[in-house]
Amino acid sequence: MKIGFTERGDGGRNLDWIAACKNRKVDGAVIVTKTLTASCGYGMLELHNEGFPLILHATTTGWGGTPMEPHVYDYHTQLSAVQHLIQEGFPADRVVIRVDPIIPKQEGLARAEAVIRQANRMGLLEQGRLRISVLDEYAHTKTRMQSRGYTPCYPSGQFYASPGQFKAVAELLDNLNRKLGLTFETCAEPMLSKYMTTDSIRHTGCLSEEDLRRMGLPMPDKKTVNGQNRHGCLCLTCKTELLSRRHPCANQCAYCYWKD
C-alpha cells in the first residue's frame, strides 16, 4: 500500500497529485497546502466523490501575507477555504489543521495562538485534528530570513529550538488545553513533551494508523516507522511523495528547507 503526500511543495498550487490519484498510482493521499485554492478543493471533492480516500492538512501559521510567507493565504482566508470545502461535502473528520511551523518567539507564539483559537471558533476542530511543529532553521534559511528583515530564531550553527523556546511552546499548548480542551499531534518533536504539564500532546507521524482508519484503509502488514527523511520521524513507511520539484515553491516562505 502507498499513501501519497504533497510535502515537497504546496498541494494547493501544484496540482500534479490529482493525476497520480486519478490513475490510482497511490491507494490514498494526504494533501498538504498553505493555499487551499479553489482548484485544489475541486480536485479533492471530485476524487472524494469517486471514492478515493483523502485527508487534508490545511497548514496555516498566522504569517501568511508577511515577508515570512509572502504568497501564503492569511489564516482567515485559509480557514474559510477549509470551512467551504467541508460545506461542499468533504468529510470534516478528514481535515487536519496544521500549525507548521510555530516560530518560538513572542510574535510567532501569538500568531499560532490566534490561528488555533480562530479554527476552534469556526468549529474546525470538533471533528478535525490539530497538528503542530516547531521551526527548524537551516543555515540557508537564517540567511534568507535576515535578508527579509528578520532576526534568526536560533544562534549560528543551531538547527532547532532551545530548551527555553520549547518550554514557551509547551506553555502555550498547555494553556490552550486547559482553556479550550484541545489536544495536539506532533511528529519528530521528542523534546516538547519534556516541558508539557498536561497530557495534551500525542506523538504520531504525519501518516499514522489513525489516518488509515479515517480513510477506511486497512492497516499495512508492516507498520514500520521512522523510515522517512529525518531523525525521530514517526510516519508509516507506506508514505510516498507525489510532487517531484526540488526547489522553493511559489509560496516563497523564508524558512523553506529548499535552497534557492
N, C-alpha and C positions, 0 to 999 in steps of 0.2 A: 504494500500500500504506500502511496505517495501523497503527501499533503503539500500543496504549493503555497508559497509566501511571496510577498512583494516588499522585501526589506532592502533591496539594493537601490531602490528608487522610491517613487511615490505612485502607488496603485491608482490614485485619482487622476494623475496626469499621464502616466504611461500605461496604456490600456492593452499592452501586448498579452497580458494574462488572460484576457477574455477568450482569445482563440485557443490558448492552451486548455482552458477549462471546457470550452465547447467541443474540442476534439478529444476530450477525456484523456489527456496526457497525464492528468493527476486525478486522484479519487475525491478530492475536496480541496478547498483553498481558504486561506486567511488573507484578506485584503487589508493591507496596512496603508493608511493615507492620512496626510495632514490637510489635504484639499479634496474633500468629498464632492467632486464635480457632479453635475447632472449626468454626464456621460458615464461616469463610474457607477452612479446609483442606478441608472437604466440598465447597465450591463449586469449588475448584481441582481436586480429584480428579475430580469429575463432568465438568467441562469437559475435563480431560486424557483421560478415558476416551472422550469423544466425539470425540477427535482434534483439539481446539482447542489451539494452541500457547501455552504459558505459561512464564514464568520467575518465580521467587520471589526478591525481595530481602528477606531477613529481617534487618531492622535491629535492632541491639542495641548500645548504647554502654557498658553497665555502670552507668548511672544510673537504671535502671528502679526505680520504687517510692520514689524520693527526691523532695524538693521540686523538683529539676531536671526530673524526668519522673514526676510523681506517679501517673499512671494507666497507665504503660507496664509491660509484663511485666519482671521481673528477668531477667537474662541466662540463668540456669539454666532458668527456665520457657520462655523464648523458644526457646532452642536445643533443649530437649527436645521442644517442639512441632514444630520442623523435623525432628528425627530421627523422630518419629512419622509425619509426613507422608510421609517417604521410605519408611518401613517399610510404609505403606499403599499404596505403589505410585507415588508421584510421583518422576520421574527425579532422581537425585542431581546429575546434571550440569546440571540447570536450576535449581539453587539457588545463590544468591549471598548470602554472609554480609556484611552491610553495617554497618560501624562508622562511623556517620554521625550526628552529628559527633564527632570527637575534640576534647575540650576541652583545649587545650595548656597545662595546668598540671599539677603533680605528681600530684594526685589523679586528674585526667582521664586522664593517660597510664597510670597504674596500673590504672584501671578498663578502659581499652581493651585493655591487655595481658592482663588476666585473661579478658576475653571471647575474645580471639583464641586464647589457649592452651587454653581450655576447648573451643572449637569444633574445634581441632586434635585434642585428646584424644578427642573424640567421633567423629572420622573425617569430619566435615562438610566438610573442606577437601580431601579426597582427590580427589573428582571435581568438587566445587563450587569457587566462586571467592570471593575476598575483596576487598571494596571499602572504601576509607576516604575520609574528607574531614575537613577541619579547620574548626572553628567559624567561622561568620560571625556577627557581633554587631552587629545594628542598634541604633539609638538607643533604640527602644522595648523591645528585649529587654534592654538594660542596666538600664533602669528596672524591668522585670519581675523580673530576676534579683536586683536589690538588695532588692526587696520580699519575696523569699523567703530572704533572709539570705546571698546570695552576692555576692562582690565581682566586678564585671565583669572579664573577662579582658584587655580592651584599654582604653586611655585614651579619654576622651571624644573623639568625632569619628573614632575609628579603627575600621574595619569588620572588618579581618582581622588575622591573627597577625603579630607582629613577626618579623624575621629570627631572633632567638634562639629564639622559640617554634617557628617552622618547623624550626629545627635540632634542637630537642628531639624533635619528632615524627619527623624523619628518623632520628635516632639510635635511637629505639625500633624503627622499621621495619627498619633495618639489622641491629640485634641479633636481631630475630625471623627475619630472613632467614638470618643466619649459624647460629643455633642450631636452627631448625626447617625451613629451606629454603623459607620461604613467600615468595610474590610478591603484589603488591598492585596493584589497579586504582584509578585516581582520575580525576575529571573536574574541570576548572576549578580546578586547583591548580598553576599553572605554576611557582610559587616552590619547591615541595617538592623537585624533582629537583636543584636547585642545591646542596642540603645533603646529598644521599644519597651514600654511599660505596660502595654495592653497586648492581648492576644489577637491582634487585628491584621497581621500580615501573613500571607501564605506564599511560601517559596515554591514556585511552579513554573515550568517552561512556558514560553510564548505559544508553544504547541504542547498540549498536555492531554491526558486521558479525559479530562473534563471537556476539552474542545471536541474530541472524537464523540463523546457521549452526546453533546448538544447537537452535533451534526448528524447523529444517528448512524455513525460508522462503527464497525467492530474494532475491538482492541487489537493491536498488532501482536503477532506471536512473540516478537522481540520488542520489549519495552525499554530498550537501551536509551539512556540519557547522556548528557554531557558529551555529545558527539559532534557539536557544531563548532563555531569559529573562535570561541573564547573560553577562558578558564571559568568554571562554575556554571556553564550553560546547562540548563535542566530540560531542554527541549527533546522531545522524542526524535529519534533518528530517521523517522519516515518524513521529516520535513525537507522540502526541496525548494530552491529559489526559482521564481518564474520570470524575473527580469534579468536581462543579460548585460546591461550597460554598467560600466565600471568608472563612473565619474560623477561629480555632483549633479543632482537633478535640478529641474527648473525652480525648485523652492529656494535654493541657494542659502541654506542655513549656515550660519557662521561656524557651528560646531560639527558640521558634517565630517564623517570619518574618511570620506574620499578626498584625495588631494586634488587641487585644481589642475 
